Amino acid sequence: MIVWIAGIGAFICLIYYGIITIYAGFSTSFSWIWLAGAFFLFLIVLENWYRRGHPKKVPLWIPVSMYTFFAASLVIFCVVEMLIFLGAAGSDTGRMDYVIVLGARVREEGPSNSLRVRLDKAVEYSKSNPGTIFILSGGQGLDEPEAEASVMYDYLLAHGVPAERMALENVSTSTVENIAYSKVLIEHMEKERREELQKQRPSVAPGPYLEVEEKPLQIGILTSNYHVFRAKKIGEKWGLPNLHGIAAKSDLILFPHLCVRECIAILKDQLMGNM
């Protein structure tokens, strides 16, 4: 049974690699993973075929190791993918004080499709939440004409989001840096806001009085649906309070690839202590 699953899986990997290559080009990041998956699954089929013809020439530890690795990888993959889907499904909360909009690739002609969808979601969110401040987070990559935050600012401004409702974080180059630098920026803005309120506060006569604590900040992270789970976990690791995910849709054809790529990113960040 496992041989049939491996054979069909290898065929699907090859077909899907061809689809995303034709659809998005050879520059699609990590597209090679589908070729690697097809190669590994083909090895399982080849090993089983050879072992049946030469049962005494293949040590038992080889098939046991291959099947164990395959089964363990499949279980881990399914668990992580479930967390990704749950993260996207439990998102989209309104009335945030701040929303961190995570950047994506910028091309010579402007925002990539992924970034444009995130920005359109931010425009939609701004119309129903007029008090929200948007933290536009993204620096300039080596293959980008300008900082992602600057392009995001221009796009949102052109689509009706007031300049006073946006703040730029334009030095980050990864999701971890997006969250870390945005947290610093929010803390700085909150400090300035409190100082301004303190200046405007009327003097109070001497005597006992009760000072009510401020309402806890509500912070959202707006990113692509497959990316919500990891972004939230990194934000929680960095101590962002009352964190909520806001999911933007992803390209349907690339969605399986993006989920597989995100699974690898989640495992990497977990091992590195970022989550």
C-alpha positions in Angstrom: 0.0 0.0 0.0 2.8 2.4 1.0 4.4 1.8 -2.4 1.3 2.9 -4.3 1.0 6.0 -2.1 4.7 6.8 -2.7 4.3 6.3 -6.5 1.2 8.4 -6.8 2.8 11.0 -4.6 5.9 11.2 -6.8 3.8 11.6 -9.9 1.7 14.4 -8.2 4.9 16.2 -7.1 6.3 16.2 -10.6 3.0 17.4 -12.2 2.6 20.2 -9.6 6.2 21.3 -10.1 5.5 21.7 -13.8 2.3 23.6 -13.1 3.9 26.2 -10.7 6.9 26.6 -13.0 4.7 27.4 -16.0 2.4 29.6 -13.9 5.0 31.5 -11.8 8.3 30.9 -13.5 11.5 29.1 -12.4 12.2 31.9 -9.9 9.5 30.7 -7.5 11.2 30.3 -4.2 11.7 26.7 -2.9 10.0 25.2 -6.0 12.8 22.6 -6.0 11.2 21.0 -3.0 8.7 19.3 -5.2 11.5 17.7 -7.2 13.2 16.6 -4.0 9.9 15.1 -2.8 9.4 13.3 -6.0 12.9 11.9 -5.9 12.6 10.6 -2.4 9.2 9.0 -3.1 10.6 7.4 -6.2 13.4 5.9 -4.1 10.9 4.2 -1.9 9.2 2.7 -5.0 12.6 1.7 -6.5 13.8 0.1 -3.2 10.7 -1.9 -2.9 10.9 -3.2 -6.5 14.6 -4.1 -6.1 14.0 -5.8 -2.7 11.3 -8.0 -4.1 13.6 -9.2 -6.9 16.6 -9.5 -4.6 15.3 -10.2 -1.1 18.6 -11.2 0.4 20.7 -8.3 -1.0 19.0 -5.5 0.8 19.6 -5.2 4.6 16.5 -4.9 6.6 17.5 -1.6 8.2 17.3 0.2 4.8 13.6 -0.2 4.2 12.8 0.2 7.9 14.7 3.5 8.0 13.1 4.8 4.8 9.5 3.9 5.8 10.0 5.2 9.3 11.3 8.5 8.0 8.5 8.7 5.5 5.8 8.0 8.1 7.3 10.4 10.6 7.6 13.2 8.0 4.0 12.7 6.9 2.7 12.9 10.5 4.7 16.0 11.3 3.6 17.6 8.0 -0.1 16.9 8.6 0.1 18.3 12.2 1.9 21.5 11.1 -0.5 22.0 8.1 -3.5 21.6 10.5 -2.0 24.4 12.6 -1.6 26.6 9.6 -5.2 26.1 8.5 -6.5 26.7 12.1 -4.4 29.9 12.3 -6.0 31.3 9.1 -9.5 30.2 10.1 -9.3 31.9 13.5 -8.4 35.3 12.3 -9.9 38.6 11.1 -10.8 40.4 14.3 -11.9 44.1 14.2 -11.3 47.1 16.5 -7.5 46.8 16.7 -5.5 49.7 18.1 -2.6 48.7 15.8 -2.4 46.4 12.8 1.1 45.3 11.6 0.9 44.8 7.9 3.7 42.4 6.9 5.5 43.1 3.7 6.2 40.8 0.7 8.2 41.1 -2.4 8.3 44.3 -4.4 9.0 44.2 -8.1 10.1 46.9 -10.5 6.5 47.4 -11.6 5.2 47.7 -8.1 3.9 45.3 -5.3 3.8 41.6 -6.1 0.5 39.9 -6.2 0.9 38.6 -2.7 1.7 42.1 -1.3 -1.2 43.7 -3.3 -3.7 41.3 -1.8 -2.5 42.1 1.7 -2.7 45.8 1.0 -6.2 45.5 -0.4 -7.2 43.7 2.8 -5.7 46.6 4.8 -7.7 49.1 2.8 -10.9 47.1 3.5 -10.0 46.9 7.2 -9.3 50.6 7.5 -12.8 51.5 6.2 -14.5 49.5 8.9 -12.0 50.4 11.7 -11.3 54.1 11.4 -9.3 54.3 14.6 -6.7 51.7 13.7 -3.0 52.7 13.1 -1.2 50.6 10.5 2.4 49.6 11.0 3.8 48.9 7.5 6.7 46.5 8.0 9.3 45.6 5.4 12.8 46.6 4.4 14.5 46.5 1.0 15.7 43.2 -0.3 18.7 42.8 -2.6 16.4 42.2 -5.5 13.9 45.0 -4.7 13.9 48.5 -6.1 12.9 50.1 -2.8 11.8 49.3 0.7 8.6 47.3 1.0 7.2 49.7 3.6 7.6 52.7 1.3 5.7 50.9 -1.5 3.0 49.8 0.9 2.6 53.4 2.2 2.2 54.8 -1.4 -0.3 52.1 -2.3 -2.5 52.6 0.8 -2.3 56.4 0.5 -3.5 56.2 -3.1 -6.4 54.0 -1.9 -7.7 56.4 0.7 -5.8 55.5 3.9 -4.8 58.8 5.6 -1.1 59.3 6.2 -1.6 60.0 9.9 -2.9 56.4 10.3 0.3 54.9 9.0 3.8 54.4 10.4 6.7 52.8 8.5 9.1 50.2 9.7 11.5 49.9 6.8 14.6 48.0 8.0 13.3 44.4 8.6 14.2 41.5 6.3 12.4 38.6 7.8 9.2 37.8 9.7 11.1 37.8 13.0 12.5 41.2 12.3 9.1 42.4 11.1 7.6 41.6 14.5 10.6 42.7 16.6 11.0 46.2 15.0 7.3 46.7 14.8 7.0 46.1 18.5 9.7 48.7 19.2 7.9 51.2 17.0 4.5 50.6 18.7 6.1 51.0 22.1 7.7 54.3 21.0 4.4 55.6 19.6 2.6 54.6 22.8 5.1 56.4 24.9 4.7 59.6 22.8 0.9 59.3 23.1 1.0 59.0 26.9 3.4 61.9 27.2 1.0 64.0 25.1 -2.0 63.0 27.2 -0.1 63.8 30.3 0.5 67.3 29.0 -3.1 67.8 28.3 -4.4 66.3 31.6 -5.9 69.0 33.9 -4.3 69.5 37.3 -6.0 67.5 40.1 -6.6 68.9 43.6 -4.7 67.3 46.5 -6.6 64.3 48.0 -7.3 60.7 47.5 -8.3 59.6 44.1 -8.5 56.4 42.0 -6.6 56.2 38.7 -8.1 53.7 36.2 -5.7 51.6 34.3 -5.5 52.0 30.5 -7.3 49.5 28.3 -4.8 46.8 27.1 -3.6 47.3 23.5 -5.3 45.2 20.8 -2.8 44.4 18.1 -3.4 42.6 14.8 -1.0 41.1 12.3 -2.2 41.3 8.7 -0.6 38.8 6.4 -1.4 36.0 3.9 -3.6 33.3 5.3 -0.9 30.6 5.3 1.4 32.9 7.2 -0.9 33.9 10.1 -0.1 31.0 12.5 3.7 31.6 12.3 3.4 35.3 12.5 1.2 35.1 15.6 3.5 32.7 17.3 6.5 34.8 16.7 4.6 37.9 18.0 3.7 36.0 21.1 7.3 35.0 21.6 8.2 38.7 21.4 5.6 39.6 24.0 3.1 41.4 21.9 -0.1 41.6 24.0 -3.6 40.6 22.9 -2.4 39.5 19.4 -4.9 38.7 16.6 -4.4 37.5 13.1 -5.9 39.1 10.0 -5.8 36.8 7.0 -5.5 37.9 3.3 -6.3 35.4 0.6 -3.5 33.6 -1.3 -3.2 32.5 -4.9 -5.2 29.3 -5.3 -2.7 27.7 -7.7 0.3 28.5 -5.5 -1.5 27.8 -2.2 -0.3 24.2 -1.8 3.3 25.2 -2.5 3.1 28.1 -0.1 1.7 25.8 2.7 4.5 23.3 2.2 7.1 26.1 2.2 5.5 27.6 5.3 5.7 24.2 7.0 9.5 24.2 6.6 9.7 27.8 7.8 7.7 26.9 11.0 9.9 23.9 11.8 13.0 26.1 11.2 11.7 28.9 13.5 10.7 26.4 16.1 14.2 24.9 16.2 15.8 28.3 16.3 13.7 29.4 19.2 11.8 32.1 17.3 8.4 30.7 18.2 
